[in-house]
Amino acid sequence: MHQTPDEKGKIAQIVYGGFSKCAYPLQRFHSDTERVLAYVPERDTLRRFQPVAGQFNISYRFGANQPEYVPDFVAATADHNLIIESKAAKDMEASDVKAKAEATWCKKAGDYSQAQGGKPWKYLLVPHDAVAHNATVSSLAGRFSVASSSSATGSNPC
């Protein structure tokens, strides 16, 4: 099912299908933005999935806490591994959103992957109003890649 339900508040109650590049052919989403965004890497990547709690062990510092961060999607292209997160446009500068984007996990994973001959990682932070059915992963990556502030050179996008 690719269509938005009449009541968007019921999105999380519906199971969506049509996913062939994901380990799970049926998916649930927290929002309509996530639902629409899921079909973008489905078209443009080698594979993708929607992680659940405990799968990555990504934590970020937020005040005195280090909560777990579960990204919306993880995908692989021919050139990169991607962590893809969507947020409401009004929340893009929120302190918790920035803390997640600045987490060092992506840089460390990219450094390790490249040392083993693998691909670098990129972190895409996409505002909800840029998510569209006709979007492509490359256009989103070109516009919304977040550079890792923990990188010594500043050149390792994450």
C-alpha positions in Angstrom: 0.0 0.0 0.0 1.6 3.3 -1.1 -1.3 5.7 -0.4 -1.7 8.0 2.6 -4.7 7.0 4.7 -7.5 9.5 5.0 -6.5 10.0 8.7 -2.8 10.6 8.9 -2.9 9.9 12.6 -3.5 6.2 11.8 -0.3 5.8 9.8 1.4 3.8 12.6 -1.5 1.3 12.6 -1.1 0.4 8.9 1.3 -2.0 7.4 2.8 -1.0 4.1 4.3 -3.2 1.4 6.1 -3.1 -1.9 9.6 -3.2 -0.5 12.1 -5.4 -2.3 15.4 -3.9 -1.2 14.7 -4.2 2.5 15.0 -7.3 4.6 11.4 -6.9 5.6 8.8 -6.6 2.7 6.2 -5.1 5.1 6.9 -2.0 7.2 5.2 0.4 9.6 6.0 4.1 9.9 5.7 6.7 12.6 4.7 9.5 10.1 3.6 10.1 6.6 7.0 11.7 6.0 8.8 8.4 6.9 6.4 6.5 4.7 7.1 8.6 1.7 10.8 8.7 2.4 11.0 4.9 2.6 10.2 4.6 -1.1 13.1 6.9 -2.1 16.0 4.6 -1.1 13.8 1.7 -2.3 14.3 3.0 -5.8 17.8 4.5 -5.6 19.9 2.2 -3.4 21.3 -1.3 -3.4 19.6 -2.2 -0.1 18.0 -0.4 2.9 16.4 -1.1 6.2 14.6 0.6 9.0 16.5 -0.2 12.2 14.9 -0.9 15.6 16.1 -0.1 19.1 19.3 -1.9 20.0 20.4 -2.7 16.5 23.2 -0.1 16.1 24.1 1.0 19.6 24.3 4.6 18.6 24.2 7.0 21.5 24.5 10.7 21.7 25.2 13.2 24.5 22.2 15.2 25.4 22.8 17.1 28.6 23.8 14.6 31.3 22.2 11.7 29.4 23.3 9.5 26.6 20.1 8.2 25.1 20.0 5.6 22.3 19.5 7.0 18.8 17.5 4.9 16.3 17.7 6.5 12.8 14.8 6.4 10.4 16.7 4.4 7.7 20.0 2.9 6.8 20.8 2.4 3.2 23.7 1.4 0.9 24.5 2.9 -2.5 27.4 1.9 -4.7 29.6 4.6 -3.2 28.3 5.2 0.4 26.5 3.8 3.4 23.8 6.2 4.5 22.0 7.0 7.8 18.9 8.9 6.8 16.9 10.9 9.3 13.9 13.1 8.6 12.7 15.8 10.9 10.1 18.5 10.9 11.6 21.6 9.2 10.9 23.6 12.4 13.0 21.1 14.4 16.1 21.0 12.3 18.0 23.3 14.6 16.8 21.7 17.9 19.5 20.8 20.3 18.6 17.0 20.4 18.6 16.9 16.6 22.0 18.6 16.4 23.3 16.2 19.1 22.3 13.2 17.1 23.8 14.6 13.9 27.1 15.3 15.7 27.4 11.8 17.3 30.8 10.3 16.4 29.4 6.9 15.5 29.1 7.7 11.8 32.7 9.0 11.5 34.1 6.0 13.4 32.1 3.6 11.3 33.3 5.3 8.1 36.9 5.4 9.3 36.8 1.7 10.1 34.9 0.8 6.9 37.4 2.6 4.7 40.4 1.1 6.6 38.9 -2.3 5.6 38.4 -1.3 2.0 34.7 -0.5 2.5 32.6 2.6 1.8 32.4 5.8 3.8 29.3 6.7 5.7 27.1 9.8 5.2 24.5 11.2 7.6 21.5 12.8 5.8 19.3 15.0 7.9 16.3 15.8 5.7 13.6 18.3 6.5 10.0 17.0 6.1 9.2 19.6 3.5 12.0 18.2 1.2 10.6 14.7 1.3 8.7 14.0 -1.9 7.7 11.0 -4.1 10.0 12.2 -6.9 13.1 12.8 -4.7 16.2 10.8 -5.3 18.8 9.7 -2.8 21.6 11.5 -4.7 19.6 14.8 -4.6 18.9 14.5 -0.9 22.5 13.6 -0.2 23.7 16.6 -2.2 21.5 18.9 -0.2 21.3 17.4 3.2 24.5 15.6 4.1 25.7 16.6 7.6 29.5 17.0 8.0 30.9 15.3 11.1 32.2 18.0 13.5 34.4 15.3 15.1 36.4 14.8 11.9 39.9 16.1 12.2 39.9 17.4 8.7 36.2 18.2 8.4 36.1 16.3 5.1 34.5 13.1 6.2 30.8 13.7 5.7 28.6 11.8 8.1 
